[in-house]
């Protein structure tokens, strides 16, 4: 139980730190707040955009992102906390035609 508590504390601290970075105009894994907003419709579980190519602004942000850094958040719960479907998020590089396939 103590290990679980430590993991939860670290997770909460990551959420707070990342929220503060985004609020202050910083970036998360080289994705700016604007880039994250541009990609939001394509990773929020919104079925209305299924099968659509993400916007140029979103794809530009993904092209600049540190994908391996983002992979660290896939199973952390942080993405879900922000309303991001981790599976859809990991499909963005392929949907933006930046690579043929992508796996964390």
C-alpha positions as CSV (number, residue, x, y, z in Angstrom):
1,X,0.0,0.0,0.0
2,X,2.9,2.4,0.8
3,X,4.3,1.9,-2.8
4,X,0.9,2.7,-4.2
5,X,0.7,5.9,-2.2
6,X,4.1,7.0,-3.5
7,X,3.1,6.4,-7.1
8,X,-0.1,8.4,-6.5
9,X,1.9,11.3,-5.0
10,X,4.3,11.3,-7.9
11,X,1.4,11.2,-10.3
12,X,-0.3,14.1,-8.6
13,X,3.0,16.1,-8.6
14,X,3.4,15.4,-12.3
15,X,-0.1,16.7,-13.0
16,X,0.5,19.8,-10.9
17,X,3.9,20.5,-12.6
18,X,2.5,20.0,-16.1
19,X,-0.5,22.1,-15.4
20,X,1.7,24.9,-14.1
21,X,3.9,24.6,-17.2
22,X,0.9,24.9,-19.6
23,X,-0.6,27.7,-17.7
24,X,2.6,29.7,-17.8
25,X,2.9,29.2,-21.6
26,X,5.5,26.5,-21.4
27,X,5.3,23.2,-23.2
28,X,4.7,19.5,-22.5
29,X,7.1,17.3,-24.4
30,X,7.7,20.2,-26.8
31,X,4.0,20.7,-27.5
32,X,2.7,24.1,-26.7
33,X,-0.7,24.8,-25.2
34,X,-1.8,26.0,-28.6
35,X,-0.7,22.7,-30.2
36,X,-2.4,20.6,-27.5
37,X,-5.6,22.6,-28.1
38,X,-5.4,22.1,-31.9
39,X,-5.1,18.3,-31.4
40,X,-7.8,18.1,-28.7
41,X,-10.7,17.2,-31.1
42,X,-8.7,14.3,-32.5
43,X,-7.9,12.7,-29.1
44,X,-10.9,13.5,-26.9
45,X,-13.0,10.4,-27.9
46,X,-15.2,12.7,-30.1
47,X,-16.4,10.3,-32.8
48,X,-17.3,13.1,-35.2
49,X,-13.7,13.4,-36.2
50,X,-13.0,9.7,-36.6
51,X,-11.3,9.0,-39.9
52,X,-10.5,12.7,-40.5
53,X,-7.0,13.9,-41.0
54,X,-6.0,16.1,-38.1
55,X,-5.6,19.9,-38.8
56,X,-2.4,21.3,-40.1
57,X,-1.8,23.1,-36.8
58,X,-2.2,19.8,-34.9
59,X,0.1,17.9,-37.3
60,X,2.7,20.7,-37.1
61,X,2.6,20.4,-33.3
62,X,2.9,16.6,-33.4
63,X,5.9,17.0,-35.8
64,X,7.7,19.1,-33.2
65,X,6.7,17.0,-30.2
66,X,9.0,14.6,-28.4
67,X,7.0,11.5,-29.0
68,X,9.0,9.3,-26.6
69,X,8.4,11.9,-23.9
70,X,4.6,11.7,-24.6
71,X,4.9,7.9,-24.4
72,X,5.9,8.2,-20.8
73,X,2.4,9.6,-20.1
74,X,0.4,7.0,-22.0
75,X,-0.3,4.8,-19.0
76,X,0.2,7.4,-16.3
77,X,-3.4,8.6,-16.2
78,X,-2.3,12.1,-16.9
79,X,-3.6,12.1,-20.5
80,X,-7.0,10.8,-19.3
81,X,-7.0,13.5,-16.6
82,X,-6.9,16.1,-19.4
83,X,-9.6,14.3,-21.4
84,X,-7.2,12.7,-23.8
85,X,-7.8,9.2,-25.1
86,X,-4.2,7.7,-25.0
87,X,-4.9,5.4,-27.9
88,X,-6.1,8.2,-30.1
89,X,-3.2,10.3,-29.1
90,X,-0.7,7.6,-30.1
91,X,-2.4,7.4,-33.5
92,X,-1.8,11.1,-34.3
93,X,1.7,10.7,-35.8
94,X,0.3,8.1,-38.3
95,X,-2.9,10.1,-39.0
96,X,-0.7,13.2,-39.7
97,X,1.3,11.1,-42.2
98,X,4.5,11.7,-40.2
99,X,5.3,8.0,-40.0
100,X,3.8,4.6,-41.2
101,X,3.2,3.3,-37.7
102,X,4.0,4.3,-34.2
103,X,4.1,2.4,-30.9
104,X,5.4,3.4,-27.5
